[in-house]
Amino acid sequence: MKGLVIYYSYYGNTKRVAEEYQKLLEIESKLLSADAVTEADILENDFFVIGSPTRAFNMVKPIRNVLKKYKSAFKDKLVVSFDTRADIVQINSKILTFMVKRFGYAAEKIDKLLVKNGAKLIESHKWYFVKESEGPLTNESYVGISNDVAIVNRKLKENG
Ligand SMILES: Cc1cc2nc3c(=O)[nH]c(=O)nc-3n(C[C@H](O)[C@H](O)[C@H](O)COP(=O)(O)O)c2cc1C
């Protein structure tokens, strides 16, 4: 089984998570920024990690483009998604808390699109907090990543 970790990142946090995933995955895998992905990259791999920063309650455009442009190539592929996001509790803004509850985050929307494309989620979406807006990732995020990738490795074994 071959894997590809697709990410997009402005300040480097989502890239950092993507690198950790690739390092910890127990299958052969590569890492690619979303703006460099081709249809062949999707077709020749079996498993994908898709990671986006949350911006304006959603995934960023380069990630959306990959999911839309190569829609049919994702059919029956195994996938897991994650996002990076600001910690709403730390920001402590009533209006932002309301907006986030109402409009959500990137990864749940990535999952929705992937399912629509016929991909198979091996796990529900994951998320990791960054400090402020530019990061770095919180220490808890690193613990989360290693726990989450351990689950992903187990699920991949179960899926052959
Ligand atoms: C323009 C902009 C919009 C953002 N919108 C959200 C948001 O809706 N929800 C959230 O939790 N974080 C939001 N953030 C924080 C980002 O999620 C954070 O910058 C990102 O996780 C950093 O990832 P990166 O280093 O890979 O770019 C926003 C940040 C910027 C700059």
The ligand as a Gaussian input file, in Angstrom:
#p B3LYP/6-31G(d) Opt

LIG

0 1
 C       -7.173000      34.896000       7.418000
 C       -7.227000      33.834000       8.505000
 C       -8.440000      33.237000       8.808000
 C       -8.506000      32.282000       9.833000
 N       -9.709000      31.708000      10.115000
 C       -9.786000      30.773000      11.121000
 C      -11.034000      30.148000      11.439000
 O      -12.066000      30.385000      10.847000
 N      -11.047000      29.244000      12.452000
 C       -9.906000      28.908000      13.158000
 O       -9.984000      28.084000      14.067000
 N       -8.706000      29.470000      12.856000
 C       -8.619000      30.397000      11.864000
 N       -7.406000      30.965000      11.557000
 C       -6.175000      30.459000      12.209000
 C       -5.545000      29.403000      11.275000
 O       -6.250000      28.204000      11.410000
 C       -4.044000      29.240000      11.528000
 O       -3.405000      30.390000      11.026000
 C       -3.522000      27.987000      10.792000
 O       -3.887000      26.825000      11.496000
 C       -2.042000      28.024000      10.627000
 O       -1.701000      27.004000       9.719000
 P       -0.494000      27.199000       8.712000
 O        0.704000      27.564000       9.544000
 O       -0.294000      25.847000       8.079000
 O       -0.840000      28.248000       7.709000
 C       -7.327000      31.920000      10.550000
 C       -6.109000      32.541000      10.224000
 C       -6.041000      33.491000       9.228000
 C       -4.720000      34.144000       8.917000

